[in-house]
Amino acid sequence: MNTAETISLLIENEDSQSSRSEVVGTADVAAVMKERNDHPMLLAFAIQKSALQYPSPQSWLPVFAQDLKTRKRRGAKRYWRGGHEEFYRKYEKTTEENRCFYELLLPNMWTHLYVDIDADLTFNPGLDTNAVCVEFALRMREFVTKEIGGRHVRFVRLDSGTASRMSVHYIIKLDRACFLNNFHCGAFMRRFQRYVVGDNGNYGAPFFVKTKHNGEVASIFDMAVYTLHRVFRVFGSHKIGSDRILWRTGRKDNTLRRETFLDTLVQYFPSANEIDLVVQVLEWDGSLPKSTSHVWQHLPSPPGHGKIGVSEKKIRRSGGSGRGGRAAAISAPSVVEPGLSSALAKYISQQHGGCSVRETKPMAGVVNVYLNSRECRLRGESHDSNHIYVVVYLRSGEWVQRCHSSYVTCDGKETERKSLPKELAQRCAEAHRKVEENEKNTIIDLKPVFAFLNAENVKPDEVWQSKEVYSAQGVACNA
Ligand SMILES: [Zn+2]
């Protein structure tokens, strides 16, 4: 990967103070983390909006959702807002039957990478859950090293699967690093998926499995979990009406423990001091990270197939939750107009004996043109399996040929730069100027996210405090 791509993939803030203030406004991040963890109150709300508005729409206090057992309304929830420690005291006192809690992921909060893996084993009888997990951890480590650098990666695995269903949650902790928010995790996972699929479109096991929909392919990663205000089940909880509890994998003694509970949260940080890198990730096409449930849009089609798998609509419907539906997508600026992409594809094809073009991918600063040709100019002869591709540098209007072969003449190499015809080069330079303008706004703007929240007075339905009496405001409590 060339330097330009790496820079646009991950914007590492040299000034860590500025990256901190993006998440938490002008407040001191250490104070914010302390308040999140030690806030002495826990308040209950009947609706999510009220919880999110309390005590202000910009609040950093964690929010937890709870499934309620009620005949009135299916999917009824209660929302709890307060300090982590206080929530845990409430949580451990809740009977197992009612322990149906989820962490509600806030867009203004740092986030560990989290992954939801799902597969129906009845349609994939050969699938070995542990082998999938080993392969996943291996490829993820590889990808983190490639994109972020050699940081220690700790995989916290939780499991609520059955004999017929693989269901694994991962909280993935990068040493001293976190993601700016969960949209950035989504952008990272879409890039990871493209990485494991590769240019040759590997849509096989273990990362793609069969679904009950007539054997069609689905991703084992639930790609819809990176949306606005997504809820993610917490350690020791089950869904209402199900007895499948989410526990640490392979532990003999799966009882509630405060340390384990906190360690398995997506947005828990013991203190701000442990973090020296806040990772920000652009989408694979160079656009801003966004809240999206798209399952296939970011993936290349496998050769010889117009489309793969199930349509997105179908996937989303079969997903059933629809929880991401309210997400306010942050619009992505397009990198190059389609007319320029196809003009580049046409020109590059002419330069390679008129071979057909498999795909044209605009990225930040470059356009990649993937060719239906194995004639590699680096090797000087044809590859057996690797197709070649061309990288067009928008700023300079130059292009090079590369391939993904690990062959000694090819690996990490590119041909000498050649110039595009003048008119085409000018259009590229103009497109690049637009990209640079967009990059100035790379820091995610959370205002649209909060636009639907009004800062009106919100009153909790219930106040809970682990201390015996909460008398300061004269509100009864149910400790
Ligand atoms: Zn080659």
Boltz pocket constraint, residues with backbone or C-beta under 6 A from the ligand:
constraints:
  - pocket:
      binder: B
      contacts: [[A, 376], [A, 377], [A, 378], [A, 379], [A, 383], [A, 386], [A, 402], [A, 403], [A, 404], [A, 405], [A, 407], [A, 409], [A, 410]]
      max_distance: 6.0
